Every structure is written in structure tokens, then in C-alpha cells.
Amino acid sequence: MKALNQRVNIVPILAKADTLTPPEVEHKKCKIREEIEHFGIKVYQFPDCDSDEDEDFKLQDQALKESIPFAVIGSNTVVEARGRRVRGRLYPWGIVEVENPGHCDFVKLRTMLVRTRMQDLKDVTRETHYENYRAQCIQRTDPETERLIQEKHEELRRMQEMLHKIQRQMKKTH
């Protein structure tokens, strides 16, 4: 994460949350937050809500911020739960539903990525990460490229001298 935080937006996720008890999930989340801070890893920061936002949005935004890192469960299986079909995992002791906020933070993560913060993520990616990358590429020219640039500058200078010489000769003849 330390190597990536200058190049991409990082949204911390605690995967396989169904293998942990709720107290273990909270403990792991606290530990991850501490390590992120200790190692100076820059994760995606939610912009502050505007003062004119409605109270529900502010509460939702606060809940999303407090959920980081998002504890998620992944599954590509659809199972029958309480008479309806849901994406989840079937265990001997019950069903873990991917989209049940009581089981994991998947809904919050999806809300953050797709519904409320997608444009901001795109903007931060373009304005911060891409521009930083672009600036590094511009600064990192190898010796061969430098030599080619020098040759082109010299060629351009010679051509400009020839152009000036031709222009002076044309003025003399007219």
C-alpha cells in the first residue's frame, strides 16, 4: 500500500469478513487504521460535506467514513434465504449475505464507490495521481532522449539560421 498510495486511490478493505466474529472485525479494523496512520499511508479521503447538504446525507457520509476499512464478503453464489434468493455463502450454521449490512460493509462500499463518491474518485485520480505520474515522466528523461532533444534543438537552430539568411537575401534582391 505504501508503494501504491502515490499512484492510485486506496480504499482499504478487510476481505473475508465472514471468517471473523464481529468483535474480531472491529479489532482488525482498528489495527488496520493504526497501521495506516503509523506507516503514513495515504488512503482516499472523503471530502467534507457541504453545509447545505441534507442531514440524511451527512449521516450516511459519516457512517461511510467510520466504516473504513470496509469489511466485505465476496460470493458469486446465489442462495435461498428466508424465501428469497440472495448473493451469499451457505454454511452449516446459516447463510452469510453479501448485501446484508448486518453481515458486512459491502453495501456501504458500493454506495461509496458507485453512488456518492465516484466523481470525486475520478477527479482525485485525474488531478492528483495522473498529474503526479505525468510530472515524474517529464522529469525522468534518459541520456539517449536528452541527446536526441539536443540534436533536434541544434537542427532547428541551423534551419532558423538558413531561413534568416534566405530572408536577408530576398530583401536585398527586392
C-alpha positions as CSV (number, residue, x, y, z in Angstrom):
1,M,0.0,0.0,0.0
2,K,2.9,2.3,0.8
3,A,4.2,1.9,-2.8
4,L,0.8,2.4,-4.4
5,N,-0.5,5.4,-2.4
6,Q,1.3,7.9,-4.7
7,R,-0.2,6.3,-7.8
8,V,-3.8,5.3,-7.0
9,N,-6.7,6.0,-4.7
10,I,-6.6,3.4,-1.9
11,V,-9.8,2.3,-0.3
12,P,-8.9,-0.1,2.5
13,I,-10.9,-3.4,2.6
14,L,-10.9,-6.2,5.1
15,A,-11.7,-9.2,3.0
16,K,-13.3,-12.5,4.0
17,A,-15.1,-10.8,6.9
18,D,-17.3,-13.9,7.3
19,T,-14.3,-15.8,8.8
20,L,-14.2,-13.3,11.8
21,T,-16.6,-12.7,14.6
22,P,-18.0,-9.1,15.0
23,P,-15.5,-8.3,17.8
24,E,-12.6,-9.6,15.7
25,V,-13.8,-7.5,12.7
26,E,-13.8,-4.4,14.9
27,H,-10.3,-5.3,16.3
28,K,-8.9,-5.8,12.8
29,K,-10.4,-2.6,11.6
30,C,-8.8,-0.7,14.5
31,K,-5.5,-2.4,13.9
32,I,-5.6,-1.6,10.1
33,R,-6.4,2.1,10.9
34,E,-3.5,2.3,13.3
35,E,-1.1,0.7,10.8
36,I,-2.2,3.0,8.0
37,E,-1.5,6.0,10.3
38,H,1.7,4.6,11.6
39,F,3.2,3.9,8.2
40,G,1.9,7.2,6.7
41,I,-0.2,5.5,4.0
42,K,-2.4,8.0,2.2
43,V,-5.8,6.4,1.7
44,Y,-8.7,8.0,-0.2
45,Q,-10.1,10.9,1.9
46,F,-13.8,11.7,1.7
47,P,-14.3,15.3,1.0
48,D,-16.2,17.1,3.8
49,C,-19.9,17.5,3.3
50,D,-21.2,20.9,2.1
51,S,-23.1,22.9,4.7
52,D,-26.2,22.8,2.5
53,E,-26.3,19.0,2.3
54,D,-29.3,17.4,4.0
55,E,-28.9,15.7,7.4
56,D,-29.5,12.2,6.0
57,F,-26.6,12.6,3.5
58,K,-24.3,13.9,6.3
59,L,-25.2,10.9,8.5
60,Q,-24.7,8.5,5.6
61,D,-21.3,10.1,4.8
62,Q,-20.2,9.9,8.5
63,A,-21.2,6.2,8.6
64,L,-19.1,5.5,5.5
65,K,-16.1,7.3,6.9
66,E,-16.4,5.3,10.1
67,S,-16.6,2.0,8.2
68,I,-13.1,2.3,6.8
69,P,-11.7,-0.2,6.2
70,F,-14.7,-1.8,4.8
71,A,-15.3,-5.4,6.0
72,V,-16.6,-7.3,3.0
73,I,-17.7,-10.8,2.0
74,G,-17.4,-11.9,-1.6
75,S,-19.5,-14.5,-3.3
76,N,-20.7,-15.3,-6.8
77,T,-23.2,-17.8,-5.5
78,V,-27.0,-17.1,-5.2
79,V,-28.6,-18.9,-2.2
80,E,-32.1,-19.2,-0.9
81,A,-32.6,-17.2,2.4
82,R,-36.0,-16.7,4.1
83,G,-37.8,-17.4,0.9
84,R,-35.8,-15.1,-1.4
85,R,-32.7,-15.5,-3.5
86,V,-29.6,-13.6,-2.3
87,R,-25.9,-13.5,-3.1
88,G,-24.1,-15.1,-0.2
89,R,-22.5,-18.1,1.3
90,L,-24.2,-21.1,2.8
91,Y,-22.6,-22.5,6.0
92,P,-23.8,-25.3,8.3
93,W,-24.7,-22.7,10.9
94,G,-26.6,-20.4,8.4
95,I,-26.3,-18.0,5.5
96,V,-24.0,-15.0,5.2
97,E,-25.5,-12.5,2.8
98,V,-23.2,-10.2,0.8
99,E,-25.7,-7.4,0.7
100,N,-26.9,-7.6,4.3
101,P,-25.4,-4.6,6.3
102,G,-25.6,-6.8,9.4
103,H,-23.1,-9.2,7.9
104,C,-20.6,-7.0,6.1
105,D,-19.9,-3.5,4.7
106,F,-20.4,-4.4,1.0
107,V,-23.4,-2.1,0.7
108,K,-21.5,0.8,2.2
109,L,-18.6,0.2,-0.1
110,R,-20.8,0.0,-3.1
111,T,-22.6,3.2,-2.0
112,M,-19.3,5.0,-1.6
113,L,-17.7,3.8,-4.9
114,V,-20.7,4.0,-7.2
115,R,-23.4,6.3,-5.7
116,T,-21.8,9.0,-3.7
117,R,-18.1,9.4,-4.4
118,M,-17.5,8.1,-7.9
119,Q,-16.9,11.6,-9.5
120,D,-14.7,12.7,-6.6
121,L,-12.6,9.5,-7.0
122,K,-12.3,10.2,-10.8
123,D,-11.3,13.8,-10.1
124,V,-8.7,12.9,-7.5
125,T,-7.3,10.2,-9.8
126,R,-7.0,12.6,-12.7
127,E,-6.0,15.8,-10.9
128,T,-3.6,14.2,-8.3
129,H,-2.4,10.8,-9.3
130,Y,-2.2,11.2,-13.1
131,E,-0.7,14.7,-12.9
132,N,1.9,13.4,-10.4
133,Y,2.7,10.5,-12.7
134,R,2.9,12.8,-15.8
135,A,5.3,15.2,-14.0
136,Q,7.5,12.3,-13.0
137,C,7.6,11.1,-16.5
138,I,8.5,14.5,-17.8
139,Q,11.3,14.8,-15.3
140,R,12.7,11.4,-15.9
141,T,14.4,11.7,-19.3
142,D,17.1,9.2,-20.1
143,P,20.5,10.2,-21.6
144,E,19.5,9.0,-25.1
145,T,16.4,11.1,-25.1
146,E,18.4,14.1,-23.9
147,R,20.9,13.6,-26.7
148,L,18.1,13.4,-29.3
149,I,16.5,16.6,-27.9
150,Q,19.8,18.4,-28.1
151,E,20.3,17.2,-31.8
152,K,16.8,18.4,-32.6
153,H,17.4,21.8,-31.0
154,E,20.7,22.1,-33.0
155,E,19.0,21.1,-36.2
156,L,16.2,23.7,-35.5
157,R,18.8,26.4,-34.8
158,R,20.6,25.7,-38.1
159,M,17.3,25.7,-40.1
160,Q,16.4,29.1,-38.5
161,E,19.8,30.5,-39.4
162,M,19.2,29.3,-43.0
163,L,15.8,30.8,-43.1
164,H,17.1,34.2,-41.8
165,K,19.9,34.1,-44.4
166,I,17.4,33.4,-47.2
167,Q,15.1,36.2,-45.9
168,R,18.0,38.7,-45.9
169,Q,19.0,37.6,-49.5
170,M,15.4,38.1,-50.6
171,K,15.3,41.6,-49.1
172,K,18.5,42.6,-50.9
173,T,17.1,41.4,-54.3
174,H,13.8,43.3,-53.8
